[in-house]
Amino acid sequence: MAHDHSHSHGYTNYGKAFAIGIGLNVIYIAVEVFYGLSANSSALLADAGHNVSDVLSLILAWAATWVAEKRPSGKYTYGLRKTTVMASLVNGVLIIAAGGIITWEAIDKLQHPVAVPGNIIMLVAGIGVVINTMTALLFMKGQSDLNIKGAFLHMAADAGVSLGVVLGGLLIKLTGIAWIDPVLSFIIVAVIVYSAWGLLADSVKLALDAVPENISLDEVKAFLESTEGVEEVHDLHIWAMSTTETALTVHLVVPGEHNDQFLYDVRERLHEQFEITHTTLQIEKGFDDHDYRPYKEKTSTR
């Protein structure tokens, strides 16, 4: 049996990015809530609610990434890497829940429309475009990590939503139509659900130890079966240890002789071709199931 002990987790230190993103968005939320209440704008309040969910998401993602770096100990022999998957799952749920709250408020405003000042909406939402774009750019290079990808998508979606609110404020100013404000909220909800659904679906799959989307089980099996010296492949399992790490266990029937170089080569090629970082190979010589007997049965008695 051979184990791949490479512990290159692929995490980048995004602590500063998370801190800056959270700080900027907390300040902006306070501004949005203040002016949303002052101007009686459901669109600004909806966007503030969306930003609250994103701040919580950033906090969870940051905490999960930090915890995932902790060394394995005690009962947690794989460490706490799975917390990154749990965080991305909770993030998806939070965003969709925020969408439900926003929808409820927008329906009420649509039934009871009130006049809102377009200038204030445009100004506040314009600030949001700048802040959310800056925050998204902080996570531009981390797309291989589902947590970092989630943070980037949240902020990029927020920038788009804020831009939509700016245009909505302009329409309100030009036309004076009050229902434009709650309609903008519905558009925000659509963006929220669209951006969150893929993240939530991927997170559920990883939480259930499904084969990661970027890896084909059939291709991995075909590669192993085509390896020189391998007669049969069985008990192949591939799952995500975290949002950046993939593990594999497999039994390889190798009737002939093999050495450590053979095991090393298989592990390295799995890493290079499929980005599988933790590999456990069980080498078997091959035998018929009917010939298998427990150890005690094969031990002669006197």
N, C-alpha and C positions, 0 to 999 in steps of 0.2 A: 504493500500500500504506500502511496506517496501523497504528500500534501504540499500544496503551494503555500509557502510562508511569506510571500510578498505582501507587505502591509502598506502598500502605496495607495492610500485612500482616495486621492484625487481631489481632496477638499482644498479650496483656496481660502485664504483668510479674508472673509468678507465682513469681518466685524466692524470695520470703519464704515463700509458702505451701508450696513444695516443701521448703525447708529445715526449716520447723517440722514438716511431716508426716513427713519422713524421721527427724528427731531423736526425735520422740515414739515412732515405731514401732520404732526401734532399741532404745530403752530398754525398751519393752514386750516385744519379742522376748526380750531377756535375762531378763526376769522370767518369761515363759512357759516358756522352756527350763529355767530353774532349778527352778521348781515342777512342771513337767511331768516332769522326771527324778526329783525328790524324791517326787512322788506317784504315779509310774509311770502317768501319764495319757496315753494315745495321743491323746485329743481335744485336750489342751493343746499337745502336741508337733505335732500336725497343724495346729492353728491358728497355731502359731509358724512352721511351714514355709510356710504360706500367707502370713503376714506378711512373711517373708523375700522371697518372690517379689514381693510388692507394694512392698517397699522398693527392690528392684532395678528394678522397673517405674518407680517414681517418679524414681529416679536417671537412668534412660535417657530418660524423658520430659523431665526438666529439662535434661539435656545436649542433647537434640535440639532443644528450643525455643531454647536459647541459641545453638547452632550455626546454626540456621535464620535467625537475625537477621544473620549475617555477610553482608557485601556481596558481590555477584558479582565474581569475579576469575579470571583465567587461564582454565583449561579449564572451570571451573564457571560458565558464563555465566548460569545461573539461580540462582546461589548454592547453598547447601546445604539448601534447604528440604525436600527429599525425605527428609532424615534423620528428620523427624517421622513420616513414614509408616513408615520402616524401624523406628523405635523402637516404634511401636504394634504392628507385626508381631511383633517379638521379644518384646514384653510378653505378647502372646497365647500364644505358644509356651511361654514361661516358666511362665505360670500353669497351663496344661494339663499341663506336665511335672511341676509341683509336685503336681498332683492325682494323677498316677500314683504318685508316691512315697508320698503319704499313703495311698492305697488299699492299697499293698503292706504298709505297717506295720499298717493296720487289720485286714487279713486275718489277719496273724500274731497280733494281740491277740485277735481273735475266736476263733481256734483254741486260744489259751492265755490265757483270761481271768484277770485278777488284780483284787483289790479295790483300789479307789481312793477317796480321801476326797472326798466331795461338797462339803464346805465350802470346801476349797481351790480346787476347780474353779470354784465359783460366784464366789468372791472375785476370782480372777485374771481370769476371763472377764468379770466385771463391769467391771473396769478397762479391758478391751479395748473394751467397748461405748462407754465414754466417750471413749477416745482415738480410736477409728476414726470415731466420729460427728463429733468435733471436726475431724479431718483431712478428712473428706468435705465438711464445710461450707466449708472453705477453697477448694474447687474447684466450688462450687455454680453460679457464674455463668459458667463457661467452656465450656458444653456445645456450642458451635459448633465447637470444636477437638477433633478426635478424640483427641488426646493428653490434653487436660484432661478430656474425657469419660471416657477410660479410667481416669485417676487417681480421678475421682469414683466411678465404678462399683466400682473395686477397694475403696476405703475404705468405701463404703456396704454392699457385700457383706460385708466384714469385720465391720462393726458387726452386721449380721444374723446372721452365723455366731457371733459372740461371744455374742449374746443366746441363740442356740440352745444354746450350750455351758452358759450359766448355767442354763437350764431343764433341760438334761441332768444337771447337777450336782445340781439339786434332786431329780430323779427318783432318782438314785443314792443320795442321802442318805435319801430316804423308803423306797425299796424294797431297797437293798443289792444290786441286780442288776448284776453286773460287766460283762456284754456291752453295756450301754447306752453305755459309753465308746467302744468301737470303732465302734458303730453311728453315733454322733455324727460320727465321722470320715468315714463314707460320705456322710452328709448334707452335710458340709463340701465334699467332693469334688463332689457334685452342684451345689452353689452355685457352686463355682469354675468348673466346665465351662460352666454356663449363662451366667455373667457374662462369661466369656472368649470364648465361641464367636462371638458377634455381633461383638465387637471384632476378633477374628482374621479373620473373613470379610470385614469391611469393609476391613481393612488389606491383605489379599491383593488385593482388587479395586483399591484405590488404587495398590498397588505395580505392578500390571499395566496401569496407566493406563486403567482403566475409567472411564466417566462416573460422577461422584459420585452417590450415592444421592439427594441432594436436588435433582438436576437431571434433567429429562426431555429427552433428545436430540430427540425428535419435537416437543416444544413449542418448543424453541429454533429448530429448523429452520422450523417453521410461523411463528414470529415474524419470522424473517429474510425468508421468502418473502412475507409480508404487508407488508413495509416498502415504502413508496412509492418507485418507481424501480428496485426489484430485480426482475429478470426470471427469474433462476435462482440457485439455491444449490447448491454442490457442494464436495467436499473439506472437509466439516465435521468438525472434531475437537475434543473436549472432554476434558480430563483434569485430575487434581489435581496441582498443583505441590507442595503440602504438605497437612497436615491442615486448613488453613484457607483455602487459596488455590486458585482454579480458573482454568485457562487455556483459551483457545479460539482456533483458527485456522479460517478459512473463506474460500472464494472466492465473491465475489458478482458476478454478471453484471449490470452497470448500463449499458445502451445509451446512455441520455441523459447530460446533463451533471450533474456533482455537484461539490460543494465540500467544504471541510474541515468545515463545519457538519454536513453529512450524516454524515460519519464519526464526528464527535463525538457526535451524537445516537444513533447505533446503539450505540456503545460504552457510553454512559451508560445507555441502556435495558437493555442486557444486564447491566450492573452492578446496576441497581435491581431488575429483575424476576427475575434468575437468580443474583445474587451472583457473577458471573464478573468477576474482577479484572484479568486480563491477557488482552487481546484483540488479535489480529492479523487485519486485514481485507485481503484481496487483491481489488482492484477490477479487473474485466475488462469490456471493451466488448462481447465476444461475437464468436465467429467459428466457422466450420465446421471440424471436425477435418480435412477434406480440403484445406482451404485453408492449413493450417499447414505451413510449411516452415522448416527451420533457417535461421539468419541467413545463412550462407555461400551457401546455395542461392538466396536471394533477392537476393544482391548481384550486380550485373551485372559481367561481365568484359569486358575489352578485348582 
